[in-house]
Each structure stands twice: as C-alpha cells, then as structure tokens.
Amino acid sequence: MNVTMPVVRARWCDIGRIADLVTEALAPTNLGAWLVPDEQRRPTILTAVARIWIEHALLFGDAFLLPDGTAATVWFHRYRPIPPPARYADRLADACGAHADRFLLLGRNLAARRPTEPHNHLALLAAPGPAESDRAAAVLSAAQRWMDTLSLPTYADVVTDDDRELFWRHGYRHRDAFPLDGHTTMHSMWRLPPFWSGRESRNARPSARRPLALPRNGPVHGWTLG
C-alpha cells in the first residue's frame, strides 16, 4: 500500500536530529531532572541515551519527522519479542556513569506494565517549543495514521496532563498509572485502530473516564525505555 503522509520517515542520518529534539523536550521536565539530577551533564547524557534507543527503533520499528525537522516520533513494532539494544548495559554505563541505575529502573518499570499482546509502541514523542505551535499534534497525527495501516493497537506512556489530553484527542484511552518518584507519575495509554470500533482488547483495560482538559504550557514530550 502506498501511503502519502505529512511526515518524513527517518533514516540513519536523522538519528542525531531526533536525539536533539528528545533532549530539548525532556531536559526541562521533572522526569529529565530525576533521570539526571546533574543539570550541567543532563543534556549530554539524555542525548546519548536517546541515540541508543533511536538506533534500536530503526532496526525494530520506525521513526518519523515533520518535514521541517521540528518534531519526531519513535516507534517499536512489538508484534514479537524485541531484544534489548546490543551491549545495552555497557553503552548505558558509558553514557550515564552513576546515573545509569535510574534509566534501568525506569526501563524495568515500564517493561513490566507494557501490554503482552501485539502492538505498536510509541516510545518517544519530542516536539519542543511552545505548545501553541501544534507540532506535537501534527507529528502524532501523521505518524499515527501510518501506524494504523499496520492494523495493530498502539501504546504509549506519558507524563504530563497536557500529554494525556493530546493523546486522548488522538484516540488513546487511559490504561493505568504508576508513580515513578515523588514528583512524576507515568500514565499508560492505549489506542485501538479505527476499524476495531467497539472491540475491546483483553490486556488494554481502557478507562471510560476522560482526563481533565488543562491549559497547555511548555513542551510536549514522551519518554519510554526498555
């Protein structure tokens, strides 16, 4: 099937640009501060870890950019088990040093809650800049249309209320939530393809309650590991 979308499918040469977007979006957040408390080292470490997972996604999934390169999504095709990145523990230690344990903890927590049924996993959404730019909505909408052609549900973990509202508007429903630390709660969200209307996934456990619409401010971001 030939599908024309207002996003560009990322190539290996785009990894650096996507990693920069992830860092720019994540570094100012509570999650970024928890992962790397050292503010000076935070951008370098986040970029290095993002590169590991973006490289892995281009082997076991997809990544998409807006044509102007200002926002990106990174996906894994989880219709079968995916191995961890090659030499992940060593590469993570090289990138993070003493901060590696927090990335490993986040990865274990997220992996333990991920659906077991086949799905496409939105691992990263990075659209730094003013929320009113609508770049996050644009890249999510276009990439989601591409994912829908694969006839699988999609799954994502989000942090902020703004992110939950964005994903709700694109057909995702709340699945569960868990506290990461004293300042951050991760929210799992699940979306059935449009043609699955009325069909409920056994593992999704969607909630019928709509999250509150809150004022949007700051960058929209997503971050999952493992």
N, C-alpha and C positions, 0 to 999 in steps of 0.2 A: 504494500500500500504506500503510495506517495502522499505525504502529508506536508503541507506548507504551513509553517508556524512563525510567529514573530519573535523567535529566539534562535540563537545560533548554537548548534551542537558543539560542545567544547572538544578541543583536540589537546594533545600533549603539550603543545606550546602555550596553551591557555592556563596551565596549572598555576603559574606564578601570579597571574592576574586574579584568579579566583581566590587563591590563598590570601592575597592582599585585601580583597573585599571581605573575607571572613574575619580577618584580624581587625579591620576598621570597624566592622559592625559589633564584634564581640568584646573587644578590649575595654570599652567604657562601661560594660554591664556588670552586675553583681556576679554573674556566672564567670565572666572573664577574670574578675578580681579574686574569686575563690580558687579558680584553677591556677592562677599565677599571682600571688599576692605582691610580688616584686613588680612595682609599676614600671620601672625602667626596663626590665627584661621582658615584660609581658608581651609587647608586640612581636619581638623576635621569636619567642617560644611559641606563641599561638600560630604564627605563620609557619613555623617548621612542622608543627603537628598537623595543621591543616593540609600541608603539602602531602604528608604521608597518606591521609585519607582521600584526598582528591585523586592522587595517583592510583590508589586502590579502586576507587569508583570507576575510573576509566578502564579498568580491567574487568570489573564485575558489575558495571552499571552504566550510568550516563551522567553527564553534566551539561548544563545549558547556560548561556549568557544572553542578556539583552544585546542587541546589535551594537549599542554604544559602549558595551563593557561595564556598565554601572551596577549590575545586579546579576546574581547567579544562583542556580540551584544545583545540588549534587545528590545523586540517587544511587541506590543499590537495588539490583533485581534479585529479590530474595524468594525466588521460586524453588531454590535448592540451597543447601548449606553453603556459606561463603567462608573460606579460610581467613584468618587474620592476615594483615599485611606481612610480607616477608620480613623476618628479623624484627618484628614489631617492638619487642621489649628492648632490644639493643638500640634501635633507632629512636625510640621514645626517651630512653635514658640519655642518649647523645643530645637530643633536642631540648630536654627539660631539666636534666640533672635531678635535683632534690624535689622538683615539682611533679615528677613522673607518677608518683603514687596517687595523686588526685585525678589525673587523667585515667589511670587504671581503675580507680574506684568508680568514676563516672561511667566508664565503659561497662563495668560489671553490672551496675545498677540498671542501666538502660537495656543491656542484653537480656537480663533476667525478666524484663517486662515486655519484651518485644513479642508480637504475635507469632505463633508457630506455623500458621497456615501461609501459603504462598502470597506474597505481596510485593509491591514496590515501595521502597523505604526512602523517604525524603530525609536524608541525613543532614544536609546543610542548606539553609537559605540565607543569603547575605545580600542585603540591599541597604548599605549605609547611606546616611544623609537624611534630610527632612522627610518625615512621614508623609507630608502632603505631596511629595513628588510622585507617589503611587508606583514607584519602581518595584517594590515588593509584590504588589498586586499584579503588576504586568508580567513579571518573570514567573510567578507562581501559576497564574492562569494559563500562560502559554505552555509552560513545561507540563502542567497537569493535563492539558489536552493531549499532549504527546503520550504521556503515561497511560491515559485512558485507552489509547489504541492497542495497548498490550493486554487488555481485558483482565486486569488484576486490581484488587483493592490497593489503596495507598495508605501509608502510615507515617506519622511524624511525631516528634517530641518538641514541644515549645515551652518557653519560659514565661514570657510576659502576657499580661491581659490583652495588650494590643495584638500580639501574635495570635492568641486564641480567637480574637474577633476576626482577624484576617482569614484564618483557616476556616472558621465557621462559614464565612461568606463564600468560601470556595468549596463547600460541601462536606467539610470534615465535621466529625462529631466527637465529643469528649469520650475517652475510653477509661482512663484512670489518672491518678496523680500521686506523686510521692515527693517528700521533702529531700532536698539534696544537702542543704545545710541550714543554718538559722535564718538565711535571707532568701533562699531560692527554692521554688517548687517547680518540678518538671511536670508537664501535662502531656499525656499521650493522646493523640488524635487519630481518627480512622475515617477513611472515605471509601465508599463503595462506588464502582463505576456507574455512570448514569443508567446504563441498561440493566443494572441489578436492582432497579427501583422496587422497593417492597421486600427485598430479600435480605435477611439479617445473617451476618457472619457469626458463626458459633463462638469464635475467640475474640471478636471485636468488643462485645459488651458495650455498645454505644449508649450514651446518656441522652434522654429526651430533653434535658434541661439546657437551654441556650445560655452561654456565658453572657454576662453583662457587657453592653457596649460602653467602653470607656474612651475618654479623649485620647487620641493618638499623639504620642510625642516621642522623639528620639528615633534611633534606627530600629528597623525590624531585623530580627536575627534568628537563626536556628543553629543548634549545635548538638550533634549526637556522635558518640564514639562506640565502636565495638559492634 
